[in-house]
């Protein structure tokens, strides 16, 4: 016991990365699967808000690696699965974008109460960028980082559907192949479709048109909302593997430049917003 206490004291002065903590976070009617990447003496916290359901399995490897990279830079990170997705509980068919937005709000509530008090960065990719942007525009979080933010949730769903339909062409015979436009017509006719094991309802499709990225964030590479910085990045050719499922399986891809440049921006944000200097570090 004394050895563990000594190790924790030493970690508090070195910024040591501690053991990852997987668990479940209670939300109305379900539990979110979360992974906390703690550090002994954080300079910031990052809530990672991931892409839509079918994209999870393809982005997981790089998403987890990025969280670990940030932890080594003394950022305490939380990543999670939305309700009804991945390892979280709940029925996907019963969920809505309001539910997933509430997941983000509840995790923010939890993170801002953690000690020590340090800047909180909201970081979303694709659909997660829309949800992060909406929470940020409501006044939550100290900074916002968006990767490939669409104008609204429907654009994210539509892009995900097109990617999946394109990959499916490799496995279906010409007689059974269906294009993305055919699946969209099914949804617009009120019929559900199945994508990567998830049953999309026409209700979800209709709702997605009304969940938009706030206007003050749309189309901007960077801006400042009341002293709170925002950065948006749209992946080009060199980072397209984060957006193309059939390439995401190539685990040997090198994203060190992306990680490094983004980490540098986060470091600047942290230096501008130091949090509460009087907060306890215990």
N, C-alpha and C positions, 0 to 999 in steps of 0.2 A: 504494500500500500504506500509506504513512504517513498519507494522507488518511483511509483507512478506519479505521486505528487511532485517529486523532484523533476521528473521528465516533463510534466506539464508546465512547471515554472520555467524550465529551460526553453520550452517551445514558445512560451509567451514572449520571450525576448528575441527569438530567432525568426518568427513568422513561419514556423514549421507547419507543413500540411499534415493534418490529422487523418485518421481513418474515415473513409466515406461511410455515411450513415443512411441506409435505405430503410424506409418505413412507410406508414400510411397516415395521411392528414385528413381529418374529419371535415366533410362538407355536407350540406343538407342532402340526405338520402344516399350518400356514397362516401367512399374513402379514396383520396388521391394517392397514387403511388408516387413517392418523392425520393430523391436522393440529395442529401446535403453533403456538400464538399467543404468541410470546416477547415479553418486555419486558426492557429493559436492567437494571432494578433492581427485581425483583418484591417485593411485600409478601406475596404468597400464591400458591399454585398451586391450580388447579381442574381436577379430572378430570370431564368432562361425560359422563354415561352415559345414552345415548339410549333412545328407546322401541323397541317391537318392530318387526320387519322391515317390515310393510306401512305403518307410520307414518313410516318414515324420509323418504320423498320429500316428504311433506306437511309435516313439521316442519323440514326441512332449512334453509329460508330463515331462519326465526326463530331456530333453534338457532345458526346461523353468526353472525347479527347479535348475538345475546346473547354469544357468545364474544368477538367484537370489542369489544363494549361493556365487558366485563370487562377485556380487555387494556388498554383506555384508562384503566381504574381501577387499573392496575399489578398485575393478577392474570395470571400466566402460565397459559394455558389449553391443555388437550389435549382434543380431541374425536376420536371414532373410530367405525368401523363394526365391529360384532361379526363373528366368523368366519362366512363363508358369506353375508354380507349386504352390500349396497351394493358398494363397491369393494374390500372385503377378499376374500382368496382363501379357498378351501374350499367344500365342497358343503353348502348349507343343509340338505338332506335328511339328511345324516349328523351334523349338529350337535345338541347338547343344551344344556339350561340350565346344566348343569355346565360345559360348554365356555365358555359366555358369561360365567359367573361367574369362571372361571379367567382370561379375558381381562382382567377388571377387576383381579383380584389382581396379575397380571403388570405391568399398567400402573402400579399403585400402587407395586410394588417398584421400578420404574424411576424414578418421580417422586420418591420419598423420597431417592433417591441423588443427585439433581441439586443443583447449587450455584447460589446460596446456599441454605442450609436455611431454609425459611419454612413457615408452616402450610399443610397440605394439606386442601382442602375436597373432599369427595365430593358430586357433584351429579347426581341422577338424576331422570328423568321417566318416569312410568308403569312399565313393566317395569323400566326402568333404576333407578327409585326402589327397587324391591324388591331388586335386585342390590346397589345402593349401600348400602341399609340392612343387608343381611346382612354385607357386608364391614366396614361400620362397627361393627356389633355384635361382630364378631370381634376388634376392637381396632385396626383400621387407620383412618388418617385423623384429623385434628384437629377436624373439624366435618362436619356432614351437612346437606345441603339437598335436600329431596324435593318434587317437583312432582307432584300428583295420584297419590300412592302407593296402589295397590290392596292388599288384604289378602294376596293371593298372585298368583303368575304366571298362574294360570288366569283370574283376573278380568281381567288385562291382555289375554290372548289373546281372551277372550270379548268384551270391549269392542271390540277391534280388528276382530273378525269381524263384529260387529253394525254397526259403522260402514261397513265395506266392503259388507256385504249391502244396507244402506240406500241407499248410492250406486248400487249395481248396479241397483236397481229402476228408475232413470231410463233405463237403456240396454237393458233386456231387455223382450221382449214379455210380456204376461200369461201366455202359455203356457209360457214358459221361466224365469220368475222363480222364485227359490228364497229362502226366508227363512233367517235366521241359525240358527233352530232346526233346519231341515233339514240344514244343513251340520254342526251339532253332532251330530246323530244319525248322520251318516256317520262322523264321527271316533269316536264312541262304539261304532260297529259294527266298528271296526278298519280303516276305509277312509281313504285320504288325500284331502285336498281341495287345491285351488289358490286362493290368495288373493294378488292383486296380483303374480302371477308366482312366488310362493313356494309350494312344495308342503309342506303341513303333514302330518305323520304322526300316526297315532293314538298312537304312542309319545311324541311331544312333548306331545300333549294330556294324556295320563295323567301324565307327569312334572310338568306345570305345577301340578297340584293339591298337590304336595309341596314346592314352592319358595315359602315363605311369608315375609312381612315379620316380622322378630322381634317377639315379643310386647311387649317393652319400648318399641318404637317405634310400635306399632299404635294408631291412633285418637287420637294426640296431635299438637297443633299445635306444641309445642316441649317439649323436655326436656333433661336434662343427664346424660350417661353418663360418670361418672368425670372430670368437668371438661371433657368434650368436648360442645359444644352441638349441638343438632339443631333444625331448623325444617322444618315440613311445610306445604305450601300446596295446597289443593284449588281448582282454578279454578272460578270462578262465571261468571255471565253475561257479564261484561266481558272475560273471558279465554277464553271458550269456543272461540275460533278455533284455539287451540293443540290442541284436542281433536276438532275436526270437520274431516275431510279436505276437504270441498267448500268450506269457507270459508278454508282455509289458502292457497289460491291467490291470495287478495286481499292482495298484497304491501304495500298501502298502510296496513294496520292499524297503529295506534299502541300500542305496548306500553311506552312510556317510563315510565309510572307503575310498572308491574311491575318493569322493569329497575332503576329508581331506588330503589324501596323495598327490593328484594332486595339491591342493591349496598350500601345503608346497613347492612343486617344483616351482610353479609360484612365490611364495614369494622370493625364492632364486634367481630366474631369475631377478626379479625386483631389488633386492639389488645389483646385479652385473651390471645392466644397468639402472642407475637412471634417464635417460632422460636428459632434459635440466634444470639445477637448476635455470637458470635465466628466465625461461618462466613464463608468467603471470598465476596466479591461479584464475583470475577473470572470 
